[in-house]
Amino acid sequence: MDDRKESPVSGKKPLRSILITGFHSTNMGDAAILHSMLLQIREAFPKASITVHCSDPEAAARAVIADGVAFRHSLIPTYDHDASPPGARQFIGVPVMIARNLIRAIAYRIFGRRPSACIAGKREPMDDFLCADIVVSMGGGYISDDYGYVRPYSDFLTAKLAGKRLALYAHSIGPFGGWISRALSRLILSGADLIILRERGSLRNLESIGVHGAHVTADAAFALPSPNRARRSRKALICVREWTYRHRAQRERYLSFIEKLVDALAGKGYAAEFLPTTPDDVRFHRRHLAHLKGKASFVKSAEPPIEIARRLSTAAFLVSSRMHPIVLGSLSSTPFFAIGWEFKLEEISGMLAGGSCNAHASELDDSVISAILSCVERREELAHAISSQVPIVRAKAGKSIGLLAGSAASWGYSAD
């Protein structure tokens, strides 16, 4: 049973436990989001304990310095992309695990007893759900057909069946594919108590399946502190990812495009350096781009967000198929060109640079090389445009915590 006493002044219960789910520990874009979220949540709820569910607690603790935050494994295990595929026994174990967790959540909802682990401090991941007052799904772009729905939706169902408040914090959502994913998404997402999105495209995707009432702010990482201003080099940072979801048939064309881009930048006097943000990127560089040594340099590991932001602050230009190098670079007004298939890249280009600095993954030809070189030539103009937009976007990102705090108050919780 809940043994908290209501405040005699406000009549609200103190919010004492927040569970954050959905952190992929080795993705430095995710780490940038989580770092900013923790700063915001700590300020809004200074007395609440915070637990983060993640793919690798040890890696998470290295990537995000957060004193007093507990990192634990997610309910559903995450397998490294470079590891051997999980066996049949592991595949069978996942639905059994989900069913067991949902049954336990329902039992908790019926009988209303908090597990003793909430007091003793020795918890399993499921205990974190039962001990939490609010479950917050950390921001990102992983709720779509590309990434699948098992992990996030099992978390959402577990939280709601246990009677917990569920908030989605600055997400990109969709697009949704066939009628099954649309119906399932409508059922699950309509149960969330608060949905915060980071762009209008996500709002349109949600409304297309009949989910309304979401709020649009901006990516949480925009609220991170800006790095110290540094002198620009003649280095062009390239942050490209392996084509793991769409356009697999265009792999060779994509690799050829990257090689042409490196040569074109060199022809304009810019040294290319490849910047990874995940171990997958490092492996991609090693396996498929290693022959570019001599023409380009390579950062050998995925560095923490603050170090990535520092590198970007000294770069002349950025070409990226990942979103968060663009976000982190914008904090120092680093001009960029975005390449990708996801709508979030088109939206962030429009948000920061007026939409002139992006291309779809299916359009990678010599005209895109020319467009990138044109943006490089206009880098001072683009830097000025980004500099003027970042304060606006940062203000939007700062509204997310206000929405969460206001919702918590309406749910009967106080921050004190």
Summary of the structure (lengths in Angstrom):
residues: 416
radius of gyration: 22.0
end to end distance: 20.7
largest distance: 71.1
contacts: 1405
relative contact order: 0.13
helix: 49%
strand: 17%
